[in-house]
Amino acid sequence: MGTRREVRGRVVLITGASRGIGRRAAVRLAKLGATLALTARSANDLAALVEELNAAGARAAAFPGDVTRAEDRERIVRDTVATFGRLDVLINCAGVCSFGEFSTSSEEIVRKVLEVNFFAPVEMIRACAPHLTRSFETASDGWRPAIVNVASICGRWGIPSMSEHCASKHAFVGLTESLRGEFERFGIDVLLVLPGLVRSDDLQRHLLRNEGKIHLDFEGAQPSDEVADAVVRSLLRNRTEAAVGFVSWWVWFGKRMFPRGVRFFMQRKVWKFARRENAGRKS
């Protein structure tokens, strides 16, 4: 933990910025005076957001691209630094989810989820690290650059019917913890945000499949605004790790204090769904 981080005038690169958590975090940071470099695959949505932010007096630019492609990542980071002269913060928001049992999955789905949720942010960090290091080295006011990784509570506890998603988030959480120690010598803070089930702007776009064998209330999930608030709050307050929302906090706390209870709860959700499914077939 450290003193409050001032973002006014700092260049913040946000992935997955055209919708959901990334978009809402961008709006909040714009109001705080941050300079925004925004990237996502949807060029039209991204351009509309940048126009909206700049019309409100912010300073933002769009760098559309697919962060799973090496040439796109390199271009996004290069153009950000060329446009704004520096890079001070990276926020990794881009992600996908697969909701379905492992037995009905495929190698293609596993690789797609890992590519978007793990390998892409890993390589974004690698591309941004030299510029973040330079931000620390040239600061004269004690400023510390930061990486904010938006993972999931699935990175702390495996959820049934979300095996690929949990695998990618466990990997992302492990990487974040390792880099936190490594990057201390470069003056870069590495922060972790762990939301629970998040209400998506476009559920079908976010889910690679939607056939899980447990009940998940996607409509009643926590809103993206709540997670975006936590992302910005973590950056400003330099919070090392933040579980967002009651369910996420309960799983986070329960794993530490009552692991058998959490395990029983997860297994019970699977059996309850199976009983309902069997009853429906008989009726």
C-alpha positions as CSV (number, residue, x, y, z in Angstrom):
1,M,0.0,0.0,0.0
2,G,1.2,3.5,-0.7
3,T,0.0,7.1,-0.8
4,R,-2.8,8.1,-3.2
5,R,-1.7,8.0,-6.8
6,E,-2.4,11.1,-8.9
7,V,-3.4,10.3,-12.5
8,R,-4.0,13.8,-13.8
9,G,-1.8,14.2,-16.9
10,R,-0.6,10.6,-16.8
11,V,-1.0,8.4,-19.9
12,V,-3.1,5.3,-19.2
13,L,-3.5,2.5,-21.8
14,I,-6.6,0.4,-21.4
15,T,-7.3,-2.8,-23.3
16,G,-10.9,-4.0,-23.9
17,A,-11.9,-0.3,-23.7
18,S,-14.8,-0.3,-26.2
19,R,-17.3,-1.7,-23.8
20,G,-17.9,-3.2,-20.3
21,I,-15.3,-2.6,-17.5
22,G,-12.7,-1.1,-19.8
23,R,-15.1,1.6,-21.2
24,R,-16.4,2.5,-17.8
25,A,-13.0,2.7,-16.3
26,A,-12.0,5.0,-19.2
27,V,-14.9,7.4,-18.4
28,R,-14.0,7.6,-14.8
29,L,-10.3,8.2,-15.4
30,A,-11.1,10.9,-18.0
31,K,-13.0,12.8,-15.3
32,L,-9.9,12.6,-13.1
33,G,-7.7,14.2,-15.8
34,A,-5.9,11.1,-17.1
35,T,-4.7,11.0,-20.7
36,L,-6.2,7.9,-22.3
37,A,-4.9,5.5,-24.9
38,L,-7.8,3.1,-25.6
39,T,-7.6,-0.2,-27.5
40,A,-10.2,-2.8,-28.5
41,R,-11.0,-4.8,-31.6
42,S,-14.2,-2.8,-32.4
43,A,-12.8,0.3,-34.2
44,N,-16.3,1.9,-34.5
45,D,-17.2,1.6,-30.8
46,L,-13.8,2.8,-29.8
47,A,-14.0,5.8,-32.1
48,A,-17.4,6.7,-30.6
49,L,-16.0,6.6,-27.1
50,V,-13.0,8.7,-27.9
51,E,-15.2,11.3,-29.5
52,E,-17.5,11.4,-26.5
53,L,-14.5,11.7,-24.1
54,N,-12.8,14.4,-26.1
55,A,-16.1,16.4,-26.5
56,A,-16.3,16.4,-22.7
57,G,-12.8,18.0,-22.4
58,A,-10.7,14.8,-21.9
59,R,-7.6,13.9,-23.9
60,A,-8.1,10.4,-25.5
61,A,-7.0,8.6,-28.6
62,A,-8.1,5.3,-30.1
63,F,-5.6,2.6,-31.1
64,P,-7.9,-0.3,-32.4
65,G,-6.4,-3.8,-32.7
66,D,-6.4,-7.4,-31.6
67,V,-4.2,-7.8,-28.5
68,T,-3.8,-11.5,-29.3
69,R,-1.7,-10.5,-32.4
70,A,1.9,-9.6,-31.8
71,E,2.0,-7.0,-34.5
72,D,-1.1,-5.3,-33.2
73,R,0.3,-5.2,-29.6
74,E,3.6,-3.7,-30.8
75,R,1.7,-1.1,-32.9
76,I,-0.6,-0.1,-30.1
77,V,2.2,0.5,-27.6
78,R,4.4,2.2,-30.2
79,D,1.6,4.5,-31.4
80,T,0.6,5.3,-27.8
81,V,4.1,6.5,-26.9
82,A,4.5,8.3,-30.3
83,T,1.2,10.2,-29.7
84,F,1.5,11.1,-26.1
85,G,5.3,10.9,-25.5
86,R,5.1,8.4,-22.6
87,L,3.2,5.6,-20.9
88,D,2.5,5.6,-17.2
89,V,-0.2,3.0,-16.5
90,L,-1.4,-0.3,-18.2
91,I,-4.9,-1.6,-17.4
92,N,-5.6,-5.1,-18.7
93,C,-9.4,-5.4,-19.1
94,A,-9.8,-7.5,-22.3
95,G,-11.2,-11.0,-21.8
96,V,-13.6,-13.7,-22.8
97,C,-15.4,-16.5,-21.0
98,S,-16.5,-20.1,-21.7
99,F,-19.4,-21.4,-19.7
100,G,-19.7,-25.2,-20.1
101,E,-18.4,-28.5,-18.8
102,F,-14.9,-29.7,-19.6
103,S,-16.2,-32.9,-21.0
104,T,-18.1,-31.0,-23.8
105,S,-15.3,-28.6,-24.5
106,S,-12.5,-28.7,-27.1
107,E,-8.8,-27.9,-27.5
108,E,-9.9,-24.9,-29.7
109,I,-11.9,-23.4,-26.9
110,V,-9.2,-23.9,-24.3
111,R,-6.6,-22.3,-26.5
112,K,-8.9,-19.4,-27.4
113,V,-9.6,-18.6,-23.7
114,L,-6.0,-18.9,-22.7
115,E,-4.9,-16.7,-25.7
116,V,-7.2,-13.9,-24.8
117,N,-7.2,-14.1,-21.0
118,F,-3.6,-14.9,-20.4
119,F,-1.1,-14.8,-23.3
120,A,-2.4,-11.5,-24.7
121,P,-2.2,-9.5,-21.4
122,V,1.2,-11.2,-20.6
123,E,2.7,-9.9,-23.8
124,M,1.0,-6.5,-23.4
125,I,2.9,-6.2,-20.1
126,R,6.1,-7.2,-21.8
127,A,5.7,-4.6,-24.4
128,C,4.8,-1.9,-22.0
129,A,7.3,-2.6,-19.3
130,P,10.2,-0.6,-20.7
131,H,8.0,2.5,-21.1
132,L,6.6,2.1,-17.5
133,T,10.2,1.7,-16.2
134,R,11.1,4.9,-18.0
135,S,8.1,6.6,-16.4
136,F,9.5,5.8,-13.0
137,E,13.1,6.7,-13.9
138,T,12.1,10.2,-15.2
139,A,9.6,11.0,-12.4
140,S,10.7,13.8,-10.1
141,D,7.8,13.7,-7.7
142,G,7.9,10.1,-6.4
143,W,5.4,8.9,-9.1
144,R,5.2,5.2,-9.5
145,P,3.8,3.6,-12.7
146,A,1.3,0.7,-12.4
147,I,-0.1,-2.3,-14.1
148,V,-3.7,-3.2,-13.1
149,N,-4.7,-6.7,-14.0
150,V,-8.4,-7.3,-14.0
151,A,-8.7,-11.1,-13.5
152,S,-11.6,-12.9,-11.7
153,I,-12.4,-14.6,-8.4
154,C,-12.2,-17.7,-10.6
155,G,-8.4,-17.1,-10.4
156,R,-8.6,-17.9,-6.7
157,W,-11.1,-20.8,-6.7
158,G,-12.1,-23.1,-9.5
159,I,-15.8,-22.8,-10.4
160,P,-17.6,-25.8,-12.0
161,S,-18.6,-25.5,-15.7
162,M,-15.9,-22.7,-16.1
163,S,-12.8,-24.8,-16.3
164,E,-11.1,-23.0,-19.2
165,H,-11.9,-19.6,-17.7
166,C,-10.6,-20.6,-14.3
167,A,-7.5,-22.0,-15.7
168,S,-6.7,-18.8,-17.6
169,K,-7.5,-16.6,-14.5
170,H,-5.4,-18.8,-12.2
171,A,-2.5,-18.4,-14.6
172,F,-3.1,-14.6,-14.7
173,V,-3.2,-14.3,-10.9
174,G,0.0,-16.4,-10.5
175,L,1.8,-14.2,-13.1
176,T,0.6,-11.0,-11.3
177,E,1.9,-12.2,-8.0
178,S,5.3,-13.1,-9.5
179,L,5.6,-9.8,-11.4
180,R,4.7,-7.9,-8.3
181,G,8.0,-9.0,-6.7
182,E,10.1,-8.8,-9.9
183,F,8.9,-5.3,-11.0
184,E,9.5,-3.7,-7.6
185,R,13.1,-3.1,-8.6
186,F,11.8,-1.2,-11.6
187,G,9.5,1.0,-9.5
188,I,6.3,-0.5,-11.1
189,D,3.3,-1.5,-8.9
190,V,1.4,-4.6,-10.1
191,L,-2.2,-4.6,-8.9
192,L,-4.9,-7.2,-9.0
193,V,-8.7,-6.8,-9.2
194,L,-10.9,-9.9,-8.7
195,P,-14.6,-9.4,-9.7
196,G,-17.2,-12.1,-9.5
197,L,-19.7,-12.7,-12.3
198,V,-20.0,-9.5,-14.2
199,R,-23.0,-8.4,-16.2
200,S,-21.9,-8.1,-19.8
201,D,-22.9,-5.5,-22.4
202,D,-23.2,-8.3,-24.9
203,L,-23.4,-11.7,-23.3
204,Q,-23.2,-13.7,-26.6
205,R,-20.0,-11.8,-27.6
206,H,-18.5,-12.3,-24.1
207,L,-19.3,-16.0,-23.9
208,L,-17.7,-18.5,-26.3
209,R,-20.3,-21.0,-25.2
210,N,-23.2,-20.9,-22.8
211,E,-24.1,-24.4,-21.7
212,G,-22.9,-24.8,-18.2
213,K,-24.4,-27.3,-15.8
214,I,-24.8,-25.0,-12.8
215,H,-27.0,-22.1,-12.3
216,L,-25.4,-18.7,-12.9
217,D,-27.6,-15.6,-12.8
218,F,-26.0,-13.6,-15.6
219,E,-28.8,-11.0,-15.4
220,G,-28.3,-10.5,-11.7
221,A,-24.6,-10.4,-11.9
222,Q,-22.7,-7.4,-10.6
223,P,-22.7,-4.4,-13.0
224,S,-19.6,-3.3,-14.9
225,D,-19.8,0.1,-13.2
226,E,-19.1,-1.6,-9.8
227,V,-16.0,-3.3,-11.2
228,A,-14.8,-0.2,-13.0
229,D,-15.0,1.7,-9.7
230,A,-12.9,-0.9,-8.0
231,V,-10.3,-0.7,-10.9
232,V,-9.9,3.0,-10.5
233,R,-10.0,2.9,-6.7
234,S,-7.2,0.2,-6.8
235,L,-5.1,2.4,-9.0
236,L,-5.6,5.5,-7.0
237,R,-5.1,3.8,-3.6
238,N,-2.4,1.4,-4.8
239,R,-4.4,-1.6,-3.6
240,T,-2.4,-4.8,-4.1
241,E,-5.5,-7.0,-4.4
242,A,-9.2,-6.3,-4.4
243,A,-12.1,-8.7,-4.4
244,V,-15.1,-6.9,-5.9
245,G,-18.6,-7.6,-4.7
246,F,-20.1,-9.7,-2.0
247,V,-19.9,-13.0,-3.8
248,S,-16.3,-12.5,-4.9
249,W,-15.3,-11.4,-1.4
250,W,-17.1,-14.4,0.2
251,V,-15.2,-16.8,-2.0
252,W,-12.0,-15.0,-1.4
253,F,-12.4,-15.0,2.3
254,G,-14.0,-18.5,2.4
255,K,-11.1,-20.1,0.7
256,R,-8.8,-18.9,3.4
257,M,-11.0,-19.6,6.4
258,F,-13.5,-22.3,5.3
259,P,-12.1,-24.1,2.3
260,R,-14.2,-27.3,2.9
261,G,-17.3,-25.2,3.1
262,V,-16.7,-23.4,-0.2
263,R,-15.9,-26.8,-1.8
264,F,-19.2,-28.3,-0.5
265,F,-21.1,-25.2,-1.8
266,M,-19.6,-25.6,-5.3
267,Q,-20.4,-29.3,-5.4
268,R,-23.9,-28.7,-4.2
269,K,-24.5,-26.3,-7.0
270,V,-23.6,-29.0,-9.5
271,W,-25.9,-31.6,-7.9
272,K,-28.8,-29.2,-7.6
273,F,-28.6,-28.4,-11.3
274,A,-28.4,-32.1,-12.2
275,R,-31.5,-32.9,-10.1
276,R,-33.5,-30.1,-11.7
277,E,-32.3,-31.2,-15.2
278,N,-33.3,-34.8,-14.5
279,A,-36.7,-33.8,-13.1
280,G,-37.3,-31.7,-16.2
281,R,-36.6,-34.6,-18.5
282,K,-39.1,-36.9,-16.6
283,S,-41.9,-34.3,-16.5
